[in-house]
């Protein structure tokens, strides 16, 4: 009986620590240190854009759905992956006839590991400049300036690479268009 009571007490203490104290402490730290991320910043999740006037994100294996988020799990030798890449190349080349297959950055062909990556490489953004500039009737130099404003630098100046947040870039372009500035 003594062992049973000790087990119950231990269970209650651990339940209190791991079920209440730990989550509250972590939530408080998250709110203090990372309020945007803790509250669901929309710039953290990739979103579908398919009109010519928008920059397109990386492909998503989940259709940008957050619930089954994840990669396609297709290997480099997968016939299905090769077919998807061929279709994506054809789509990108049809959208901008001035481009060649060799100019297509890999992040416009391959989905990210999460399927929800909100960023593209600077090369992927530059690849899309002519199409977006033509659709919006905006000078390419202005588009490049928007890309620069939507570019996020390496974390702590050493981790990762510079990248462009697609949602932020498209919102900057929409706001520019709303002002009637061409």
LINRAKA-V114366 format. One record per run of one state. SS is the DSSP state (helix for helix, strand for strand, loop for the rest). FROM is the first residue (numbers start at 1). TO is the last residue. If there is no record, write none. Layout:
{{SS;FROM;TO} {SS;FROM;TO}}
This chain:
{{loop;1;1} {helix;2;33} {loop;34;34} {helix;35;38} {loop;39;41} {helix;42;44} {loop;45;78} {helix;79;95} {loop;96;100} {helix;101;103} {loop;104;105} {helix;106;108} {loop;109;118} {strand;119;121} {helix;122;127} {loop;128;128} {helix;129;136} {loop;137;139} {helix;140;149} {loop;150;150} {strand;151;152} {loop;153;154} {strand;155;155} {loop;156;158} {strand;159;159} {loop;160;162} {strand;163;165} {helix;166;178} {loop;179;182}}
